[in-house]
Amino acid sequence: MPRKKKNVPPKPRTHLTLDDRIAIEKGLDHHKSISEIARELGKDRSTISREIQRNCTIKEQKGVLCEYYWNCKKNDLCPRKCGPRKHCSRCKTIKCSNTCPDYKKSADRCTRRKETEVCNGCPCLKDPIYCFFTQRIYRAVKADNASSERSLAARGGFNLTGEQFARIDKIVSPLLQKGLSPYAILSKHKDLGISIQTLYRLVECGELSAGNLDLRNQVKRKPRKGLKTRKMRNEVVSKLKEGRKFSNFKEYMATNSVPVVQMDTVLGLQAEKPCLLTLHLPSVHLQLALILEEHTSTCVVHALDVLEVTLGTELFESVFPVILTDNGTEFTDITGMERSFLIPDHQRTKIFFCDPNRSDQKGACENNHRFIRYVIPKGTSLIPYSQEDINLMMNHINSYPRKELYGKTPLQAARILLPEDVFVLLGLEEIPHDELFLKPALLWKGKEQNSISQS
């Protein structure tokens, strides 16, 4: 094996910093040679030479310089007769090339420039009127900015071939137009070989058929207004809610390790009665939705009774042992929600309530409602939809990969914790990833198929 060299100095950094460029500018202003500047900075001479050639500022000058310009003393080329003290070569109103018979064009190269080929330190910079050559000036700040822009341009673009572009567009664009996020797409199509940031840049640069409008959160949101704490007027806490507040919920969960289910409602048109009752399992992000004929406590109790009859009391207790909900009027019948429909004088679940105006205490359920709004936007009537339509929508939502589950879907995570009977009895089915659709057309297609089959 070759021996390691001892006392070898570290390799000097090759990239120049702003401080290095300032030192180069000062050296040029003081007429130092490239070798002297390189020796002071500890760099190679070629590094300094290339830096000056690449990043100097070029300023074109108008006019042509005469070979006798610096020693010219003529003062009688125009009828103005300015006198012997003012030479015509210094006059701004005449051109020597047109009026002087002794005019001789000088060489294109300025004789004052040295090996650096820049004009730093030249006296003509103070009075550029008398300079007719193209000026090349080195300025540290401009050179540093030019170098940074060149580096960014070199790293820009996409390191993809035409075939890779076509394949990514074929797979990604239809899924984006169906409402899937870039994370959900790449969680199942890792073989594309691109990151989430690259996919966002491809969409933003217009390289794909799908555009920014197909990304749900790409549109800039309005800034949030200041949170205002408001007090409820004439708030009367029911005696049945005593011992079921959020503080009691935390005390209960501290001593009982049971799963928690968050319950809420999703409204359709305000002038109509139907709404959705949602039950969300935060541990696996699984959510169920049941249609209620009216937004009342009686319909909520009836929906829970139907759910108990479908699953059985024992299975219902294991899946919904504790339910956390808000203080809506539809959840006022606490006794009806807690008592068992199949077994008299038996408690099937335990109900707790969030604090008033604190929907964030069951934020997982509220956050998951955004998927429902992808398919059923606010202000949409729920009358045309049946429970089968809602089940289809929830199957698509529960088959959507989640970042919190490391790319798994809620149904895949729920199969680890819940019995298989729950999926069979409630009709929970996994939708293939490429068939996911989270837009209103999902239920419109179902309606069109039903109307065609009936006709």
C-alpha positions as CSV (number, residue, x, y, z in Angstrom):
1,M,0.0,0.0,0.0
2,P,1.3,3.5,-0.8
3,R,2.4,5.5,2.2
4,K,0.4,8.5,3.2
5,K,2.3,11.8,2.8
6,K,2.9,13.6,6.0
7,N,2.8,17.4,6.6
8,V,1.0,17.9,3.3
9,P,-0.7,21.4,3.3
10,P,-4.5,21.3,2.6
11,K,-5.6,22.0,-0.9
12,P,-6.3,25.7,-1.3
13,R,-9.9,26.6,-2.1
14,T,-10.4,27.5,-5.8
15,H,-13.5,29.6,-5.5
16,L,-13.0,33.3,-5.0
17,T,-15.0,35.2,-2.4
18,L,-16.1,38.8,-2.3
19,D,-13.2,39.7,-0.1
20,D,-10.8,38.1,-2.7
21,R,-12.4,40.1,-5.5
22,I,-12.1,43.4,-3.5
23,A,-8.4,42.7,-3.0
24,I,-8.1,42.1,-6.8
25,E,-9.8,45.4,-7.5
26,K,-7.6,47.3,-5.1
27,G,-4.5,45.7,-6.6
28,L,-5.6,46.7,-10.1
29,D,-6.3,50.3,-9.0
30,H,-2.7,50.5,-7.7
31,H,-1.2,49.1,-11.0
32,K,-0.1,45.8,-9.5
33,S,0.6,42.9,-11.8
34,I,-1.4,39.7,-11.9
35,S,1.6,37.8,-10.3
36,E,1.7,40.2,-7.4
37,I,-2.0,40.0,-6.8
38,A,-1.9,36.2,-7.0
39,R,1.0,36.0,-4.5
40,E,-0.9,38.2,-2.0
41,L,-4.0,36.1,-2.2
42,G,-2.2,32.7,-2.3
43,K,-3.8,31.8,-5.6
44,D,-2.5,30.7,-8.9
45,R,-1.7,33.3,-11.5
46,S,-4.1,31.8,-14.0
47,T,-7.0,31.9,-11.5
48,I,-6.6,35.7,-11.2
49,S,-6.2,36.1,-14.9
50,R,-9.4,34.2,-15.7
51,E,-11.3,36.0,-13.0
52,I,-10.4,39.4,-14.6
53,Q,-11.2,38.3,-18.1
54,R,-14.5,36.7,-17.2
55,N,-16.0,39.2,-14.9
56,C,-14.8,42.6,-16.0
57,T,-17.3,45.2,-17.1
58,I,-17.1,46.4,-20.7
59,K,-18.1,49.9,-21.6
60,E,-18.2,50.8,-25.3
61,Q,-17.1,54.4,-26.2
62,K,-18.1,56.4,-29.2
63,G,-15.6,58.1,-31.5
64,V,-12.2,57.3,-33.0
65,L,-8.9,58.4,-31.4
66,C,-6.3,60.1,-33.5
67,E,-2.7,58.9,-33.2
68,Y,-1.6,62.5,-32.4
69,Y,-4.3,63.2,-29.9
70,W,-2.2,63.5,-26.8
71,N,0.3,65.9,-28.4
72,C,-2.0,67.8,-30.7
73,K,-2.0,71.6,-30.3
74,K,-4.1,72.7,-33.3
75,N,-6.6,75.5,-32.6
76,D,-7.8,76.8,-35.9
77,L,-10.0,74.0,-37.4
78,C,-13.3,75.8,-36.9
79,P,-14.4,79.4,-37.6
80,R,-15.0,80.1,-33.9
81,K,-11.3,80.8,-33.4
82,C,-11.2,79.9,-29.7
83,G,-7.7,81.1,-29.3
84,P,-4.3,79.5,-28.6
85,R,-5.3,78.4,-25.1
86,K,-8.0,75.9,-26.3
87,H,-7.0,73.1,-28.5
88,C,-9.4,71.6,-31.1
89,S,-8.7,68.1,-29.9
90,R,-10.4,69.0,-26.6
91,C,-13.5,70.5,-28.2
92,K,-16.8,68.7,-28.0
93,T,-18.4,70.3,-31.0
94,I,-16.1,69.1,-33.8
95,K,-14.8,65.7,-35.0
96,C,-11.2,65.5,-35.8
97,S,-11.8,62.8,-38.4
98,N,-13.9,65.2,-40.5
99,T,-12.1,68.5,-40.1
100,C,-8.4,67.9,-39.5
101,P,-6.2,67.2,-42.6
102,D,-3.5,65.6,-40.4
103,Y,-5.9,63.1,-38.8
104,K,-4.5,59.6,-38.5
105,K,-6.4,56.8,-36.9
106,S,-4.6,55.3,-34.0
107,A,-4.3,51.6,-33.2
108,D,-7.4,50.0,-31.6
109,R,-5.5,49.0,-28.5
110,C,-4.9,51.6,-25.8
111,T,-1.2,52.0,-25.1
112,R,-1.8,52.8,-21.5
113,R,-3.1,49.3,-20.7
114,K,-0.7,46.9,-19.2
115,E,-0.8,43.1,-19.0
116,T,-4.0,43.1,-17.0
117,E,-5.9,44.5,-20.1
118,V,-8.2,46.5,-17.8
119,C,-8.6,50.3,-17.3
120,N,-8.4,50.3,-13.5
121,G,-6.2,53.2,-12.3
122,C,-6.3,54.9,-15.7
123,P,-6.6,58.7,-15.4
124,C,-9.1,58.7,-18.3
125,L,-11.7,57.1,-15.9
126,K,-11.9,60.5,-14.0
127,D,-12.6,62.3,-17.3
128,P,-13.9,59.7,-19.8
129,I,-14.8,62.4,-22.4
130,Y,-11.2,62.2,-23.8
131,C,-11.2,58.4,-24.0
132,F,-12.3,56.9,-27.3
133,F,-11.4,53.3,-26.6
134,T,-13.6,50.5,-25.2
135,Q,-13.1,50.5,-21.5
136,R,-12.7,47.3,-19.5
137,I,-13.1,47.9,-15.8
138,Y,-13.0,45.4,-13.0
139,R,-15.4,46.0,-10.1
140,A,-15.5,43.5,-7.2
141,V,-19.3,43.7,-6.5
142,K,-20.3,43.3,-10.1
143,A,-17.8,40.5,-10.6
144,D,-19.2,38.6,-7.6
145,N,-22.8,39.0,-8.8
146,A,-21.8,37.9,-12.3
147,S,-20.1,34.8,-10.9
148,S,-23.1,33.9,-8.7
149,E,-25.5,34.2,-11.7
150,R,-23.3,32.0,-13.8
151,S,-23.2,29.4,-11.1
152,L,-27.0,29.4,-10.8
153,A,-27.5,29.2,-14.5
154,A,-25.1,26.2,-14.6
155,R,-27.2,24.4,-12.0
156,G,-30.5,25.3,-13.5
157,G,-32.7,23.3,-15.8
158,F,-33.6,19.6,-15.5
159,N,-31.2,16.7,-15.9
160,L,-33.7,14.6,-17.8
161,T,-33.9,13.2,-21.3
162,G,-36.7,13.6,-23.7
163,E,-37.9,10.1,-23.0
164,Q,-37.9,10.8,-19.3
165,F,-39.9,14.0,-19.8
166,A,-42.5,12.1,-21.9
167,R,-42.8,9.3,-19.3
168,I,-43.2,11.7,-16.4
169,D,-45.8,13.7,-18.2
170,K,-47.8,10.5,-19.2
171,I,-47.9,9.3,-15.5
172,V,-48.0,12.5,-13.5
173,S,-50.3,14.9,-15.4
174,P,-53.5,12.7,-15.4
175,L,-53.1,12.1,-11.7
176,L,-52.6,15.8,-10.9
177,Q,-55.7,16.6,-12.9
178,K,-57.6,14.0,-10.9
179,G,-56.7,16.0,-7.7
180,L,-53.8,14.0,-6.3
181,S,-50.9,15.8,-4.7
182,P,-47.2,15.4,-5.9
183,Y,-46.4,13.5,-2.7
184,A,-49.3,11.1,-3.2
185,I,-48.1,10.5,-6.8
186,L,-44.4,9.9,-6.0
187,S,-45.2,7.7,-3.1
188,K,-46.4,5.1,-5.5
189,H,-44.3,6.0,-8.5
190,K,-40.8,6.1,-7.0
191,D,-39.4,4.7,-10.2
192,L,-39.7,8.1,-11.9
193,G,-36.5,9.1,-10.2
194,I,-37.4,12.7,-9.3
195,S,-38.0,14.4,-6.0
196,I,-41.1,16.3,-4.9
197,Q,-39.3,19.7,-5.4
198,T,-38.3,18.7,-8.9
199,L,-41.9,17.8,-9.7
200,Y,-43.2,21.1,-8.4
201,R,-40.6,22.9,-10.6
202,L,-41.6,20.9,-13.7
203,V,-45.2,22.0,-13.2
204,E,-44.2,25.6,-12.5
205,C,-42.0,25.8,-15.6
206,G,-44.8,24.5,-17.8
207,E,-42.9,21.3,-18.7
208,L,-45.9,19.1,-18.1
209,S,-49.5,19.0,-19.5
210,A,-50.8,19.8,-16.0
211,G,-50.3,23.3,-14.7
212,N,-50.3,25.3,-11.5
213,L,-54.1,25.4,-11.5
214,D,-54.1,21.6,-11.0
215,L,-52.2,22.0,-7.7
216,R,-54.7,22.7,-5.0
217,N,-52.5,24.7,-2.6
218,Q,-50.5,26.5,-5.2
219,V,-52.9,29.4,-5.4
220,K,-51.8,32.0,-2.9
221,R,-54.1,32.1,0.1
222,K,-55.3,35.3,1.7
223,P,-53.5,36.4,4.8
224,R,-55.1,35.3,8.0
225,K,-56.8,38.0,10.0
226,G,-56.1,38.4,13.7
227,L,-57.8,35.8,15.9
228,K,-60.6,37.3,17.8
229,T,-61.8,35.6,21.0
230,R,-65.5,35.9,21.3
231,K,-67.6,35.0,24.2
232,M,-70.8,33.0,23.8
233,R,-73.8,34.8,25.0
234,N,-76.0,33.1,27.6
235,E,-74.0,29.9,27.5
236,V,-75.7,27.3,29.6
237,V,-73.7,24.1,30.3
238,S,-76.1,21.2,30.5
239,K,-75.9,19.0,33.6
240,L,-75.2,16.0,31.3
241,K,-72.1,17.7,30.1
242,E,-70.6,17.9,33.5
243,G,-67.7,15.4,33.6
244,R,-67.6,15.3,29.8
245,K,-65.6,18.5,29.1
246,F,-62.2,18.5,27.4
247,S,-60.3,18.7,30.7
248,N,-62.2,15.6,31.8
249,F,-61.3,14.0,28.4
250,K,-57.6,14.5,29.1
251,E,-57.9,13.1,32.6
252,Y,-59.7,10.0,31.2
253,M,-57.2,9.4,28.5
254,A,-54.3,9.7,31.0
255,T,-55.6,6.6,32.8
256,N,-57.2,4.7,29.9
257,S,-55.3,3.6,26.7
258,V,-58.2,3.3,24.3
259,P,-58.5,4.7,20.7
260,V,-60.3,8.0,20.3
261,V,-62.8,8.8,17.5
262,Q,-63.5,12.5,16.5
263,M,-67.0,13.2,15.4
264,D,-68.4,16.2,13.4
265,T,-70.9,17.1,10.7
266,V,-70.4,18.5,7.2
267,L,-73.2,20.6,5.8
268,G,-74.5,20.9,2.3
269,L,-76.8,23.8,1.3
270,Q,-77.9,25.8,4.4
271,A,-81.4,25.9,3.1
272,E,-81.6,22.1,2.9
273,K,-81.8,19.5,5.7
274,P,-79.4,16.7,4.6
275,C,-75.8,16.7,6.0
276,L,-73.0,14.3,6.7
277,L,-71.9,12.8,10.0
278,T,-68.2,12.1,10.0
279,L,-66.3,9.8,12.3
280,H,-62.5,10.1,12.2
281,L,-59.9,7.8,13.6
282,P,-56.8,10.1,14.1
283,S,-54.4,7.2,14.7
284,V,-54.8,5.9,11.2
285,H,-56.4,8.9,9.5
286,L,-59.4,6.8,8.5
287,Q,-62.7,8.6,8.2
288,L,-66.3,7.4,7.8
289,A,-69.2,9.5,6.6
290,L,-73.0,8.8,7.1
291,I,-75.8,10.7,5.5
292,L,-78.2,12.4,7.9
293,E,-81.7,13.3,6.8
294,E,-81.7,16.3,9.0
295,H,-79.1,18.3,11.0
296,T,-80.7,17.2,14.4
297,S,-79.7,15.2,17.4
298,T,-82.4,12.6,16.6
299,C,-80.7,11.8,13.2
300,V,-77.3,11.6,14.9
301,V,-78.5,9.0,17.4
302,H,-80.2,7.1,14.6
303,A,-77.0,7.0,12.5
304,L,-75.0,5.7,15.5
305,D,-77.8,3.1,16.1
306,V,-77.5,1.9,12.5
307,L,-73.8,1.7,12.8
308,E,-74.1,-0.4,15.9
309,V,-76.6,-2.7,14.3
310,T,-74.2,-3.1,11.3
311,L,-71.1,-3.9,13.3
312,G,-72.7,-5.4,16.5
313,T,-72.3,-4.0,19.9
314,E,-69.0,-5.7,20.8
315,L,-67.3,-4.6,17.6
316,F,-68.8,-1.1,17.9
317,E,-67.4,-0.8,21.4
318,S,-63.9,-1.8,20.3
319,V,-63.8,0.6,17.4
320,F,-65.6,3.6,19.0
321,P,-64.9,3.4,22.7
322,V,-64.4,7.2,23.1
323,I,-65.9,9.9,20.9
324,L,-64.8,13.5,21.0
325,T,-67.1,16.1,19.4
326,D,-67.9,19.7,19.5
327,N,-70.8,21.6,21.1
328,G,-73.1,21.7,18.1
329,T,-76.9,21.4,18.7
330,E,-76.9,18.1,16.8
331,F,-74.9,16.5,19.7
332,T,-77.2,17.5,22.6
333,D,-78.7,14.0,23.1
334,I,-75.8,12.6,25.1
335,T,-77.8,9.8,26.6
336,G,-79.0,8.6,23.2
337,M,-75.5,8.6,21.7
338,E,-74.0,6.7,24.7
339,R,-76.7,4.1,25.3
340,S,-76.7,0.8,23.3
341,F,-79.5,0.2,20.9
342,L,-79.2,-3.6,21.0
343,I,-78.6,-4.2,24.7
344,P,-80.8,-2.3,27.2
345,D,-79.2,-0.3,30.0
346,H,-75.8,-0.8,28.4
347,Q,-73.3,2.0,27.5
348,R,-71.8,1.5,24.1
349,T,-69.4,4.5,24.1
350,K,-68.3,7.5,26.1
351,I,-68.9,11.1,24.8
352,F,-66.6,14.0,25.5
353,F,-66.9,17.6,24.2
354,C,-64.3,20.2,23.1
355,D,-64.2,23.6,24.7
356,P,-66.4,26.2,23.1
357,N,-65.0,27.7,19.9
358,R,-62.0,25.3,20.1
359,S,-62.4,23.1,17.0
360,D,-58.6,22.8,16.9
361,Q,-59.0,20.3,19.8
362,K,-60.2,17.8,17.2
363,G,-58.2,19.3,14.4
364,A,-57.5,15.9,12.7
365,C,-61.2,15.5,11.8
366,E,-61.5,19.2,10.7
367,N,-58.4,18.9,8.5
368,N,-59.6,15.7,6.9
369,H,-62.8,17.4,5.8
370,R,-60.8,19.2,3.1
371,F,-60.8,15.9,1.1
372,I,-64.6,15.8,1.3
373,R,-64.7,19.4,0.0
374,Y,-62.6,18.4,-2.9
375,V,-65.5,16.2,-4.1
376,I,-68.4,18.1,-2.5
377,P,-67.5,21.8,-2.5
378,K,-69.2,24.1,-0.1
379,G,-72.7,25.2,-1.2
380,T,-73.3,21.8,-3.0
381,S,-76.6,20.1,-2.4
382,L,-76.5,16.6,-0.8
383,I,-80.0,15.6,-1.9
384,P,-78.8,13.8,-5.1
385,Y,-76.4,11.6,-3.3
386,S,-77.0,8.3,-1.7
387,Q,-75.0,6.4,1.0
388,E,-73.4,4.4,-1.8
389,D,-72.1,7.5,-3.4
390,I,-70.7,8.7,-0.1
391,N,-69.1,5.3,0.5
392,L,-67.4,5.6,-2.9
393,M,-66.1,9.0,-2.1
394,M,-64.8,7.9,1.3
395,N,-63.1,4.9,-0.3
396,H,-61.2,7.2,-2.6
397,I,-60.3,9.5,0.3
398,N,-59.2,6.6,2.5
399,S,-57.1,5.2,-0.3
400,Y,-55.1,8.5,-0.6
401,P,-51.5,8.1,0.5
402,R,-50.6,10.3,3.6
403,K,-47.3,11.8,4.4
404,E,-48.0,11.2,8.2
405,L,-48.3,7.5,7.4
406,Y,-45.0,7.4,5.5
407,G,-46.7,7.0,2.1
408,K,-49.3,4.4,3.3
409,T,-53.0,4.9,2.9
410,P,-55.5,5.1,5.9
411,L,-57.0,1.8,4.8
412,Q,-53.6,0.1,4.8
413,A,-52.8,1.4,8.3
414,A,-56.3,0.6,9.6
415,R,-55.9,-3.1,8.5
416,I,-53.1,-3.4,11.1
417,L,-55.3,-2.2,14.0
418,L,-58.9,-3.1,13.1
419,P,-60.5,-6.5,12.6
420,E,-61.3,-7.5,9.0
421,D,-65.0,-7.7,9.8
422,V,-65.1,-3.9,10.0
423,F,-64.0,-3.5,6.4
424,V,-66.4,-6.1,5.1
425,L,-69.4,-4.8,7.0
426,L,-68.8,-1.1,6.2
427,G,-67.8,-1.7,2.6
428,L,-64.4,-0.2,2.9
429,E,-62.4,-1.1,-0.2
430,E,-59.0,0.0,-1.4
431,I,-59.0,2.0,-4.7
432,P,-55.9,1.4,-6.9
433,H,-53.6,4.4,-6.8
434,D,-53.8,5.4,-10.5
435,E,-57.6,5.2,-10.3
436,L,-57.9,7.8,-7.5
437,F,-60.1,10.7,-8.3
438,L,-60.8,13.6,-5.9
439,K,-62.9,16.0,-7.8
440,P,-66.7,16.6,-8.1
441,A,-66.8,14.6,-11.3
442,L,-66.2,11.5,-9.2
443,L,-69.9,11.5,-8.1
444,W,-71.1,13.0,-11.4
445,K,-69.8,9.9,-13.2
446,G,-71.7,7.7,-10.8
447,K,-74.9,9.6,-11.4
448,E,-74.4,9.4,-15.2
449,Q,-73.8,5.6,-15.0
450,N,-76.9,5.1,-12.8
451,S,-79.1,7.2,-15.2
452,I,-77.8,5.2,-18.2
453,S,-78.4,1.8,-16.5
454,Q,-82.0,2.9,-15.5
455,S,-82.8,4.0,-19.0
